Amino acid sequence: MDAFLSIKQVCHYTSLSKTTIYRKMAEGIFPCPHQLGANRVGWSAQAVENWIEGTKAKKLLRAVNLTRNNGETE
């Protein structure tokens, strides 16, 4: 069973503000929350963890590519 995180916990784990999280959701690049009750939503802890790991991987790949290209973007 997957655990769910509150927006406060998501902000803590990602170091992003609520505004940034909602903006990234609107852009389709951050996991959307699940409706847990009439007035409660929660983010899948696994989905947030996957997003964090994917972000780290993208940063690493970008650094490798910049190194290969002498600092020039493709």
C-alpha positions as CSV (number, residue, x, y, z in Angstrom):
1,M,0.0,0.0,0.0
2,D,1.3,3.4,-0.9
3,A,1.5,6.2,1.6
4,F,0.1,9.7,0.9
5,L,1.8,13.0,1.6
6,S,0.2,16.3,2.5
7,I,1.2,19.4,0.5
8,K,3.3,20.5,3.5
9,Q,5.2,17.2,3.4
10,V,5.6,17.4,-0.4
11,C,7.0,21.0,0.0
12,H,9.5,19.7,2.7
13,Y,10.6,16.6,0.7
14,T,11.0,18.5,-2.6
15,S,12.2,21.9,-1.3
16,L,9.6,23.5,-3.5
17,S,6.9,26.0,-2.6
18,K,3.2,25.3,-2.9
19,T,3.1,27.7,-5.8
20,T,5.9,25.9,-7.7
21,I,4.3,22.5,-7.1
22,Y,0.9,23.6,-8.4
23,R,2.6,25.4,-11.4
24,K,4.6,22.2,-12.2
25,M,1.4,20.2,-11.9
26,A,-0.3,22.5,-14.4
27,E,2.6,22.1,-16.8
28,G,2.3,18.3,-16.5
29,I,5.7,17.8,-14.9
30,F,4.8,17.0,-11.3
31,P,2.5,14.2,-10.0
32,C,-1.1,15.2,-9.3
33,P,-2.7,14.5,-5.9
34,H,-5.4,11.9,-5.2
35,Q,-8.7,12.8,-3.7
36,L,-8.7,11.1,-0.2
37,G,-11.9,12.6,1.1
38,A,-14.4,15.4,0.6
39,N,-11.8,18.0,1.7
40,R,-8.5,16.2,1.6
41,V,-6.0,15.3,-1.1
42,G,-2.6,13.6,-0.9
43,W,0.3,12.9,-3.1
44,S,1.6,9.4,-3.6
45,A,4.8,9.1,-1.7
46,Q,6.2,6.8,-4.4
47,A,5.2,9.2,-7.2
48,V,6.9,12.1,-5.4
49,E,10.0,10.0,-4.8
50,N,10.1,8.9,-8.5
51,W,9.8,12.6,-9.5
52,I,12.7,13.5,-7.2
53,E,14.9,10.7,-8.6
54,G,14.0,11.6,-12.2
55,T,15.0,15.2,-11.5
56,K,18.3,14.1,-10.1
57,A,18.9,11.9,-13.2
58,K,18.1,14.8,-15.6
59,K,20.5,17.1,-13.8
60,L,23.2,14.5,-13.9
61,L,22.7,13.8,-17.6
62,R,22.7,17.6,-18.4
63,A,26.0,17.9,-16.5
64,V,27.5,15.0,-18.4
65,N,26.3,16.4,-21.8
66,L,27.7,19.9,-20.9
67,T,31.0,18.3,-20.0
68,R,31.1,16.4,-23.3
69,N,30.2,19.5,-25.3
70,N,32.7,21.8,-23.5
71,G,29.9,23.7,-21.8
72,E,27.7,24.3,-24.9
73,T,24.1,23.1,-25.0
74,E,23.0,21.0,-27.9
